Amino acid sequence: MAKVFKALSNEQRLKLFKMIYYWNQTVCDEDSCNKGVDKSFSRACDCMDLSRSTISHHFKELKNAGLISCTRKGQQFSCCVNQDMIDAIKEFF
């Protein structure tokens, strides 16, 4: 859990994770959530005033903490929140 909380301790990363979580809740239906939210990286770049390399680093840290999983389709990223990790965080509290 320390790795998860460390990843979420960065304000920008927390904002990014909240956006991805929200997109998963509002954009996905049961079938599409298995694939993730399409164009997650591009959408994040449009929403945040950060360089692409910084956003890429934040995605990597969230993925390494097990909070999200990402798949690449050509140059497109699709991200999905790891619901098991969300459940583990809720269980922790």
C-alpha positions in Angstrom: 0.0 0.0 0.0 2.9 2.3 0.6 3.7 2.2 -3.1 0.1 3.2 -3.9 0.0 6.1 -1.5 3.4 7.3 -2.7 2.1 7.3 -6.3 -1.0 9.3 -5.2 1.0 11.7 -3.0 1.9 13.8 -6.1 -0.9 16.4 -6.6 -0.7 16.2 -10.4 -0.7 12.4 -10.4 -3.6 12.3 -8.1 -5.5 14.6 -10.4 -4.6 12.4 -13.4 -5.7 9.3 -11.6 -9.0 10.9 -10.6 -9.6 11.9 -14.3 -8.9 8.3 -15.5 -11.1 6.9 -12.7 -13.9 9.3 -13.7 -13.5 8.5 -17.4 -13.8 4.8 -16.5 -17.0 5.4 -14.6 -18.7 7.6 -17.2 -17.3 6.4 -20.5 -17.1 2.7 -20.1 -19.9 0.2 -20.3 -19.4 -3.4 -19.1 -17.9 -4.5 -22.4 -15.6 -1.5 -23.1 -14.1 -1.3 -19.6 -12.2 -4.5 -20.4 -10.5 -2.5 -23.1 -10.0 0.7 -21.2 -10.7 4.3 -22.0 -9.5 5.1 -25.6 -7.1 7.9 -26.1 -6.4 8.3 -22.4 -3.0 9.8 -22.9 -4.2 12.3 -25.5 -7.2 13.2 -23.4 -5.0 13.8 -20.4 -2.6 16.0 -22.4 -5.7 18.1 -23.5 -6.9 18.4 -19.9 -3.7 19.1 -18.0 -1.2 21.9 -18.5 1.8 19.6 -18.4 4.4 18.4 -20.9 3.7 15.1 -22.6 6.9 13.7 -21.0 5.6 14.6 -17.5 2.2 13.1 -18.2 3.9 10.0 -19.5 6.0 9.8 -16.3 2.8 10.0 -14.2 1.1 7.3 -16.2 4.2 5.1 -15.6 4.1 5.7 -11.9 0.4 5.0 -11.7 0.9 1.8 -13.7 3.9 0.7 -11.5 1.8 1.2 -8.4 -0.9 -1.1 -9.9 -3.5 1.6 -10.0 -4.1 1.5 -13.7 -3.3 -0.8 -16.6 -2.6 0.5 -20.1 -2.7 -1.1 -23.5 -1.2 0.4 -26.6 -2.9 0.2 -30.0 -0.4 1.7 -32.4 0.2 5.2 -31.0 -3.0 5.2 -28.9 -3.2 4.3 -25.2 -6.2 2.9 -23.5 -6.2 2.9 -19.7 -8.4 1.1 -17.2 -8.5 1.6 -13.5 -7.5 -1.5 -11.5 -10.7 -2.0 -9.5 -9.0 -4.6 -7.3 -6.6 -1.9 -6.1 -9.5 0.5 -5.5 -11.1 -2.2 -3.4 -7.8 -2.8 -1.5 -7.6 0.9 -0.7 -11.2 0.9 0.6 -10.4 -2.2 2.7 -7.3 -0.4 4.1 -9.5 2.4 5.5 
